[in-house]
Amino acid sequence: MLLFLLFMVDRDNSLHKLGYIILLLSYTGVLIIRILYAKEDWHREFNTSDLAQDSKIDKMGDYQEKLSNKNDLDKESGK
């Protein structure tokens, strides 16, 4: 949509240029806010568990194995 609007902007009209720049900066701001929220949500989800303090986890495969074991236990207890 922004690319389409870029072609439609009248480059001689200052109001069109200003409106396009404000729209572009607003869209960029929304993207940055969503990325920061997702980062915060990621840390909240994975840092609060006991898995983060487990000294037996040396690599990502160990971490994934622990998570899958934890999910299996959660599913069994939820039945």
Secondary structure, 3 states (H helix, E strand, C coil): CHHHHHHHCCCCCHHHHHHHHHHHHHHHHHHHHHHHHHHHHHHHHHHCCHHHHCCCCCCHHHHHHHHHHHHHHHHHHHC
